[in-house]
Structures are given as structure tokens and as C-alpha cells.
Amino acid sequence: MKVAGIIVEYNPFHLGHKYHIKKTREITNADYIVAIMTGNFMQRGTPAICDKWNRTKMALKGGVDLLIELPLCYSIRSAEYFAQASMRLLNALGIVDNVVFGSEYGKIDSLQEIAKLLITENSYYKKRLNHYLNKGMVFPAARKYALIDQIKLKGNDDFWAENNIFQILNGSNNILGIEYLKAKYKFNLDLNLKTIKRIGQDYHSKKINDKYVSATSIRKYINKNELTKIKDKVPNYTYQILDELVQKRQIPLNINNLGIMLLAKIRRYTISDLTNIGDINENLAHRIKKAAKSAGNYKQLVNKLNTRSFTKTRFQRILMNIIFDLQKDILKKHDKHGPSYLRILGISKKGKNLLTHINNKTQLPVVINPSEYINDLTFKNENLLQNSLSYDILGTDIYNLLYNNSEYRKAHKDFTKEIIKLD
């Protein structure tokens, strides 16, 4: 039995994702595909275009055999923590042989070399990184230039001239791939990584004049209520699910509802409260408090926080940390000891065969019904499984408050929603 793992968001599932699954089967000869997927909030600190169960339906119809949710306390974090948790979950299954990711570069060797350099950070690299950060560069740019300096110091100029490190580090999928490789080396994971070249438009592209368009462009037209414009850019089953959600007024979401919740919370918090939140220091806490005094909605809040030293995405993630009250000490515990469970979101008819193998191999609890592990939300509990599940359930509760149709704003859906099964 050969099982390949992939790490996904499917926001929403499109033709590029279908291609990724097809190529994964081809290059690994996999009998099964297992996916680790973010829940209702994305790694870039934004709510998903549609909920995790509908995205699970898309994935199963697209060829995934088993969907496992990446817990919220990792899914809205930086690429490093996102990748580490995803890779550790795939390894914990005990049945995955290969992990296949898409990258702009499309070759594994150079990505491996960069990962090894980053995993063995030395004093020179850290010195150069701080040098560029102190010049006002955002972290991704500072890391890029510090790494180039380290490579020059090692005398590998010819190799890297051929493989163009600058271009590699400009690719968002390359960066994620490097983090997957770092996680493999850091935790000595028994997983073989492979990459396929990403096809179609760039992740950030908003153009729609290609067969393989980005999820960014698809979301743009969904949010503009112009769903028909992306009909031939996604599989038919994705379009049908999205169309049904539009009719129910479950998409597009009302992002201003999130802004109101954030503003209310920030205005109530003290500077001390904010500095306890993940990724916030005292200077940033003052900046956030000031911005919240004059901002009237989510977009204004993000724009007022804008600074050369931070990317917009990083601010979005920080705001997610605030909305969920993800404190530094809590995150530290989960990073050290987690992930604590395997939460099943969906399974194909063929994929049911995997559950027995997983139960025999894994040391983590396999969660199908959260109510078997937790009766209500608990955020002060030392039990990391119950604590992490509480954030996942709260994630759905807050996500539901973003619906324009108040009929769908009820809480604790995770306790009643059954896993998605594809017969």
C-alpha cells in the first residue's frame, strides 16, 4: 500500500489543485492520497472563501481519499509553524511514504540545499539578518539577502548563479516547500519529499485569461458576485458547490463583521493584554491600539497598521491571533508538544480502508466526533488536545458570524456536523 501526503488549503479547489493530485499519483504511484487541510481560517490570516466541510467535499470529489484538519493554532501562523505542524501530522499517521508539494521552481535539489542552510543558522547569518531588518526590510526580504550573503561566504557562487537563489526565494510556493524540508530535517521525519512545477498563473495574480488561474483571481470574482466568470476555471463540482452557497447567501462573507469583533476586542484590551498575544511586542501593541481608535472596519484597521517592517499578511495573522486570543505561552506549548490529534474531516469510499491502518500505526487520537473528547470550549485547560480542539471549534463559531444570512450564525457546528463521506 502506497500513500502520498499533500498539504493544502483549497480556497477554493481549482484546476491547478486537480493537476497537483494527478501528478502526485503519477510520480509516487500512490494508491491513496491523504491531505492536511486548513480549517475555516487560512495561513495568510484571512477567512476561507467557504467553510471547511464544503472544501472537503471539493477535495474528495477531486481525488483526495482522506482529509485531516490542520488545527487552528497552526493554520493561521507563519509558513514555518504551518509547515512544521502539517509535516508532523503526516508523519504521525504512520502510513505516508511521500509528500508532494507544488513549487514555482519545480526542482527539489536547490530547495533542499536552501533548507539545510536555514536549518543550521549560524552567527554570521543571524548577524546579516538583523542588519537587513534594522534597515527596515520586511522579514522575507531580510532573510533572502542574509541567505545570499551566507552563500557567498561559503563560496558556492557558481552553483547558485545557475540556480538563481533570488528568484527561488521570490516564489511563495518555493518558500513553503523550503519550510516543509526544514521540518523534515529538524524533526527527523520519515517522509520522502518531492516537488512538481506549479503551472498557470502566479499565486497573487488576479487575471483570469488562462486555464490554470490562481485561487486569488477566483476569490475576486466570487466576492464581486460574478461567479459565472470562473465557471470554466474550476471543476464542475466546485462550481456547483459554490453556486449553492451563493444561493444560500453563505458566500461571499461579510468581512466587516470580523472587523467589528476585532475593534471591540482591541479597544477593550490593555497594552499588557496585547503583548501577551502571539507575535506582538510592546511597540506593536501601541501601534495596534492607536489604529483601533480611528479605524471603522477591517480594511481600515489593516491599512492603518501598514509599515515597512511588516508585510500585510503578517498583520492579518496577528489580527487572527487577537481575535482568538492566542497567547504566547499557549502557542509555545502547542509548538513544543503538538499537534495532539488527527481530526478527520472527510473520507472517500476507498479511503475508509486507511482508518484501520492509521489506528494501528499512529500514537495520536483519531478524532471523528469532537464531543467524545470535549463537551465545551476550554482555553485554560492544560490538556493540549482539549485546548487545541477548543480553538478549532471557536474558529467555526467566529467564521459563522461572518455570514450575511443570520440563519447560519449558530455556534458549535463542530459538535453536530458529521464527517464528509464520498460514496
N, C-alpha and C positions, 0 to 999 in steps of 0.2 A: 504494500500500500504506500503510494507516494502522495504526500500532502504538501502543497505550497502555501505560503502565507503572503498576504498583502496588507498594506496599511493605507486606509482610505478615509475620505470624508463624504464623497458623493453628494456634492452640494450644488446642483443635483447630479444624478447619474447621467452621463452623456456618451457619445460615440467613442471618445477617447478612452473612457473607462472600460467600455466593452472591448476595445482593442487591447488594453492592458491585460485583461483577463484571458483573452485569446492567446496572446503572446506568452503569458505566464504558463499556460498549459503546454504550449509548444516547446518552450526551452527547458522545462522541467519534467515533461512527460507526466504531469501530475494527474492523479485520479480524483483528487479533491482540492478545492480552493477554500481556504479559511481567511476571513478578513477581520482585522481590527478596525472598527469604525468609531469616529467621534459621535457623541450623542447629539443633544439639541443645540449646543454651542460649539463654535469652530475654533481651530487653533489660532486664527487671526483675531480672535476676540469679538466675534460677531455671532448673532443667532443664525442657525441654519435656515435655508430657504423654505424647508418643510421639515416636519418632525422626524425623529429617528426611526419610527416604525414604517412610515411611508418610504423613507430612503432605504430601509431594509428590504421592503418589497421590490424596489427597483433593482437592488443588488442581487437578490435571489433570482429574479427573472433574467438578470444579465449573466448569470453563470456562477455566482458565489454559492458555496454549499453550506457555510456556517458563518454567521455574523456575531461577533463579540464586541460589546461596547467598551470603548476606552473610557475609564472613569473621568468625571468632570475635573477632578483635581489635577489631572494631567492634560486633558484635551484642550484647555484654554491657556496653556503655558507656552513658553518659548520652544523652538524647534528641538533643543537639547532634551528637555524633560518630556516633551511629546514623544520623541523618538525612543528614548530610554524605556518608558513605560510600555509602549507598543511592542518593542522588541522583547522585553521581558515577558509580556503576556504570551506572545507567540512561542517563546522558548518554554514557558511553563506548561503549555498544552502537552508537551512531550511527544507529539506526533508530527511536527512540522520539520521538513528536511531543508527546504529552500525558501528564501524570502526574495521576492522580485519587486523592484521599485522602478518607476519611470524617472528618467533624468534628461535634461537638455543635452548633456554631453554624450550619454549613451555607451560609455566605456567604464568598466569597473576599476581598472588598474590605477588610473590617476586619482580617482576618488578615494581609493584605499590609501594611497600614499599621503594624501592630504589629511585623512582621518588619523593616520598614525602620527603625523607631525603634531596634530592638535591634541591628541591624547597624551602626548609626552611634552606638554607645555614646559618650557624651561624659563629661566630668569630673563634671558635675552628677549624671548617672545613677549613675556609679560611686560617688560620694560618698554618695548616698542608699542605694544597695545595701549598702555597708559599714555604714552607720548601722543598718539593719534587721538585718543579720547580727550586728552587735555586741550587738543587743538580744536575741539568742538565737533569732531566727527561722530556720526551715529555708530553704534557698536558694529553692525555688519561691515561698514566701510573700514573702520579702525582694525577689525580682525583681518580683513583682506590685506591691507597694507602691511600689517605686522607679520603676517604669514609670508608675504612676498620677501620682506626683509630677512626673515629666518632662512628661507630657501636660498637666497643669495649668499648668506653667510655659510651655508653648507656646500656651496659650490656646485649646485645642480642646475646651473643656468641653462645648459643645453637641453636637458630633459624637459624643463618647464617652459622653455621657449617653444618647444614643439607642442606641448600640451596646454599652453595658454592658461595659466592659473587664474589670471584676472577674469577671463571670460567664464571659466568654470564657476568661480565664486559669485558671478552675477546671476546665476541661474537658481531660482528658488527651489526647484526640484533637486538640483545638484546639492544644494545646502542640506536639504532634508536627508538625501542619500548619504552624505558625509556623516550626519548625525546618527543614522542607522548603523553605519560601520563603526563609528566611535563606541556606540552602545555594545556592539558585538565584542570589541576588544576590551572595553572597560569591565564588562561583567562576564567575560569568557563564555559567551553564549554558543551553544552547539547548533548554530544556524549558518547555512551557506547563503551568501548574498549574491544576487545577480541583478543587473540593470538592463532595461530596454530603453531605446531612444524615444523620448517624448515626441509625438507627432502633432502637427497642427499649430495653432496659434499659441503665443506666449500666455502664461498664466494670467497676466494683468490685461491682456488685450480685450478690448470691448467691441472689436469688429466681428461681423457675422458673415463674412464673404468667403467662407471656407467650409469644407465638410467637417473638419475637426475643429470646432470652436472652443473657446475657454468657458469654464463654468462662470467666470466673471461676466462675460457677454450674455450668457443665458440668463443669469440673475437680473441683469439690467433690464431685459425685455419683460421678464416676469414682473418685476417691480413697477414697470411702466404700464402694466395691464395689456401687454401686446404679446400674449402667449403664442398666437398663431405664427409669429415671425420666427419662432425657434422650432417649429413642428418637425422640420426635416433635419434638425441639428441634434436631436436626441432620439433614442429608440422609441418605438410606438408606445411601449408600456410606460415609459417615463412620462411621455406626453399625456397619456390617459390619466395617470395618477395626478399630475399637476393640474390638468383641466378640471378634474373632480374637486380638487382642493380649492381652485378658484371659484367654482360654483358654490362651494360651502362657505366661502369667504374666510378660509383658513390661510390663504396667501393672496396678496402679499401681506407681510406682517406690519404692524404699526410700531415702528422703531421709537416713536416719540413716547410710547408707554414706558419703554426701558429708560429713556432719558428722565422722565418724571420720577421713577423709582430711584435712579441714581442721584438726582439732585436732592431729593428728600433725605436720602441717607447721608450724603456728603455734608449737607448743611447741618445735620444733627451731630456728626462726628467731630471729635476734638482732633487737634494735631496729633496727639498721642495715639488716639484710635487709628488714625490713618497710617502712622508709621509702623503699626503692628501688622498691617496688611502686606501681603507678598509683593516684593519689588518696589516698595515705596520707602524713600528716605525722608528726612525731615524737610529738606529744601523742596522736594517734590510735593510733600504733604501740604506745605504752604501754598504752592502753586495751584494744587487741586482745589483747595478751599477757596482761594481767590476766584478761580474760574467759575466755581459753582454759585458764587454770589450773583454773577451777572448773566450767566447762561440761562436760556429759557427752554432749551431742548437738547437732545442727544448730540446732534450735529454741531451746535454752537459750543457745547462743552468740549468735544474733541478738538474743534478748531482753536479754542482759547488755550488749550493745553499744548498746542503746537510749539515745538522748539527744535533747534538744530541738533541737539544732543540725543533726541529720542525719535524713533520712527512713529508714524501714525499707528501702525499695527501694535507696537509696544504699549502705547497709551490705551488702545482698545482692550488689550489683555489686562492691563492694570485696572481699568474700569470694571472688567468682569470679576477680578479679584475682590473689588469693593462690593459689588452687588451681591456676591456670595459670601462675603466676609471670610475670605480665605487668608488666614493669618500665617505669618512666617513659621511659627512653631508647628502648626498643623501640617503645612506643606513639607517641612523638613522631615517630619515623621513618615509621611507617605513616601517621600523620595527615598528614604533610607530603607524602609521595611516593605513597601508595596511594590506593585499592585497586590491587593489582598484577595481577589476573587476573579472568576471568569463569568461575566454576565452575558448570557445568551440572549440575543435579540431576535434571531431568526435562523431557520434551518430548512434546507431543501429535503425532498423525499430521499434522495441518495445520501444526503449529509447526516441523516439520522444514524447511519452506521458508525459515524465518528464518535458519538457520545459514549458508547461503551469503552472504546479505546482511550478516550480522554480521561474518563473516570478511573481507568486502570493505571494511567500514566501520571496524571497531574497530582500535585500536592496542594493545589488551591481548591477551595469550594467552587463548585459549578452552580451558579445562581440562575435559576429559571424563573422562580417566583420569589421576589424580594421579601414578601411577607413571611417567608419561612425563616428569615434572618433578622428582620426588623419590623416592629409594629408601628413605630412613629419616628419622626426625624430626631436625631440626636447628634449634637455638634460638640459636646463637651466630653463625650464618651471616649475612653482610652482604647476601646475596641475599634481598630482601624477599619475592619470590614464594615461595621455598622456606621462608622463615621463617614467613610467614603460613599457608601450607598445612600446616605442621607443627602449628600451633595448632588448625587445623580438625580434623586427624586425631586429635590428642590430645583434642580435645573429644569426639569419638565414643568414644575409648578410655575416658575417665573416665565418660562417660554410661553406657556398657555395664556399668560396675561397679555401677550403681545398680539393676540388675535383680535381682529376687528369685530368678529362675531362673538358676542359675550356668552353664547351658548357653550363655547369650547374652553372657557376660562376656569373650569373646575380643577381642584387640586388632587394630588395623589393618584394620577393616572397610572403610574408605575405599579401600584398595588393591584390594579384590576386588569390591565392590558395583558393579554396572553402573548406568548412569543409568536412571531410570524412564521407560518409553515407553508411551504410551497409543495403542493401535491403533484 
